Amino acid sequence: MGQVTIYLDEQTEKQARASARADGVSLSKWVAGRIDRRARSEWPAAVTALAGAWTDLPSAERIRRPGARDIARERL
């Protein structure tokens, strides 16, 4: 397992320590969890479960086909 040194201002460190304590984990585990959630490259399960939920949504092929009609735009 790698080690990383980070520098935090005093207020940020206090907030991080308090949050870790509230979650019942070490500061290291809390920071690692936050990084993991933010650095993830896949969508959360709740988002992927929505795939196909909008039955009236046109397919990508239909949207991209040449000559497809666009919706009326509001004048700015």
HELIX and SHEET records of a PDB file:
HELIX    1   1 GLU A   10  ASP A   23  1                                  14    
HELIX    2   2 LEU A   27  ALA A   39  1                                  13    
HELIX    3   3 ALA A   45  THR A   48  1                                   4    
HELIX    4   4 ALA A   60  ARG A   64  1                                   5    
END                                                                             
